[in-house]
Amino acid sequence: MSLSVQDCNPLTPEKLRILQLVVQEAVDHWLETGWLERKDGKVIPGKNFKPTPELPRTPGSVW
């Protein structure tokens, strides 16, 4: 039997609650700043959303 990451670091109900609060705070902030907006019950990129450009890949990079 192999071990999974969850076996080593379980997401307890308390950790899950904290994670949900952190994500909700982030989404609320992004909605306020226009990075995200709600449309048809979904959260989508807003008018102020600017995707981060992908870094160039060079030989020997760890990607």
C-alpha positions, 0 to 999 in steps of 0.5 A: 500500500502506498502513502498519499500526501493526504495520509501524511498531512490530513486536511482536518475540519479546522484546517478546511475551515481556515482554508475556506475563509482564506479563499473567500477573503481573497475572492471578495477582495478580487471582486472589490478590485475588479479582478473578478466579477460574478456573471450567471452565478459564476466568478469570471475574470473582471475588467481589471484582470491582467494575466501574469505573463509566462516567464520565458523558458531557458535551457537548464531551467527547472521547468 
